[in-house]
Structure formats: C-alpha cells, structure tokens
Amino acid sequence: MVLHEIYLQVPAEHIAYVKFIFESYEEVGIIRTVDRKKAVIVLLAMNDFLDTGRAILAALEKEIPLREIPRPTDMKDDWFMAELAVESLTR
C-alpha cells in the first residue's frame, strides 16, 4: 500500500472544518496541519481511498477556497510530515 500526500492551502479559518469533514468519513484519510502560519494542510490517503478523498476535496472546493499545492520544501510545524519527507527522499 502506498500513502499519498495531497498538500492544500486553505484559509486558516477553514482548517478545522476540513479536518472535521475528513474525520466524519472514517478511514478515508487524515488531515494534518503542515504550516499553520501559511495555512497549509495535507491529506494522507492510502491507494484504496485516494479517489474518495479527491471527491471529498472536489466537493469542499465548491464551499471554501482550497487549492492543491506542491509539497513544501520546509515542513517545520509538523514533525510527522517532516519525517515522511525525509523518508520519501531515501526511497
């Protein structure tokens, strides 16, 4: 199984809402805050749930400003995401 990372920038006031939506869809994915100052979050989803996760993001995009961005080069706020970034460089 492969873990997919979808990085997103959303207005800071909507981060909790996006997290809540994904928590309500158990097992689809996990939302982590990568950089709270820049309001960058990441959706972590396994292969089996990637299409569902993208569908949820598409629906959210109709409600709130949300855009997919490349992986940030410096992930200071979230230690877990920083570890994933290091791990992906060694693959």
N, C-alpha and C positions, 0 to 999 in steps of 0.2 A: 504494500500500500504506500502511496505517495501522499505527502502532506503538501497541499497547495496553499500559497500565501497570496492573498489579494489585498494590496495596500490601497487605502482610500483616504481622501481628505474630505472632511465634513466640517460644518461649523461646530465649534466646541459645544454649543448648547444642545446639539443633537447626538452626541456620542452616547449618552446614557440610553436614549431611545433606540439607537441601532443595536446596542448591546442587549436591551430588553427584548427586542424582536427576535434576535437570534437565540436568546435563552428560551424563548417560548417555543421555538422549533427545535426540540431536543435532538441532539446528535448531528444536526446539520453542520454546525461549525461553531467556532469560538471567536469572539471578537476581543482583541487585545488593543490597548492604547499603546502606540509606539512612541508618540511625541505629543504630550498633552498641550504644549505651548503652540505647536503648529497644527493641532487637531488632526493628527494622522493616526489612523487605526488600521488594523489588519484583520482580515477574515482568514482563519485557518480552517481548511476543509479537506477531508480525505476524498480520494477519487470518487467513491460511491455517492458523495453528497455535493460534489462540485457544481453540477447543473442546477440542483435545487438552490444552493447558495447563491449562484448567479441570478436565478429567477427572483429570489427574495431581494437581492440588490437592485434589480431592474424595477421591481415594484416600489422599493424605497425611494429610488431616484425620481419617481413621479411625485413624491411627497416632500422631499427635502433636497437641498443642494448636496450633491455627492459626486465625487469623481475619482476614478481609478488613477493611481499614480505608480511610477516605478518604485522599487524597493529603495528606501532612503539609505544613503551611504553611512550615516552615523545614527545608530539607534541607542541613545543614551538612557531614555526613560524606562525601557522595558528590558530587564536582564534576560528574560526568556527569548525574546526576539533577537537580542544581540547574540545569544548562544546559537540560535538557529542560523543566523547569518554566517557565523564562523564555521559552523558545521557544513553549510552548503558550499563554502569555498574549498573544503577539503574533500568533497565528493569527486 
